[in-house]
Amino acid sequence: MFNSIDVLAKGLSAARLRMNVLASNIANAETTRTEEGGPYKRKDVVQASVGVETSFASQLDRVSLAEPQVVAVVEDNNDPRKVFNPSHPDANKEGYVEYPNINVVQTMTDMMSATRLYQANITAIDSVSQMSQAARDIVRTI
């Protein structure tokens, strides 16, 4: 059960990082100039699952836990979105302004998904804690 809580806690951390990155993307959806030059570049969280071998899980039902792991936070290298606005201070010679390649509606949808994932991990941790308490109660009565 401790392995389960550890895996779920890492899932919470990964979901929190994803929420922070998505919030940063939304906050910078209209940022046309950064310190590095050019518009803000959308960031994405790359996750992978790493198998966790536990003797209890493998003996009980041959199910191994998969631990979520954040591999990297990468910048989007697609071309920025160009909008014609010659009066904007960041407009180029042709009058186009380069904006980040961020779809706010899609990002909000991703944020809702990350929120639900976080909530699901909290619910699972509560369930594991309740099962652990029930197991302790059974042991005490024996």
Stockholm file with secondary structure:
# STOCKHOLM 1.0

chainA/1-142         MFNSIDVLAKGLSAARLRMNVLASNIANAETTRTEEGGPYKRKDVVQASVGVETSFASQLDRVSLAEPQVVAVVEDNNDPRKVFNPSHPDANKEGYVEYPNINVVQTMTDMMSATRLYQANITAIDSVSQMSQAARDIVRTI
#=GR chainA/1-142 SS CHHHHHHHHHHHHHHHHHHHHHHHHHHTTTCCCCTTSSSCCCEEEEEEEEEECCHHHHHHHSCCEEEEEEEEEEECCSCCEEEECTTSTTCCTTSEEEECCCCHHHHHHHHHHHHHHHHHHHHHHHHHHHHHHHHHHHHHHC
#=GC SS_cons         CHHHHHHHHHHHHHHHHHHHHHHHHHHTTTCCCCTTSSSCCCEEEEEEEEEECCHHHHHHHSCCEEEEEEEEEEECCSCCEEEECTTSTTCCTTSEEEECCCCHHHHHHHHHHHHHHHHHHHHHHHHHHHHHHHHHHHHHHC
//
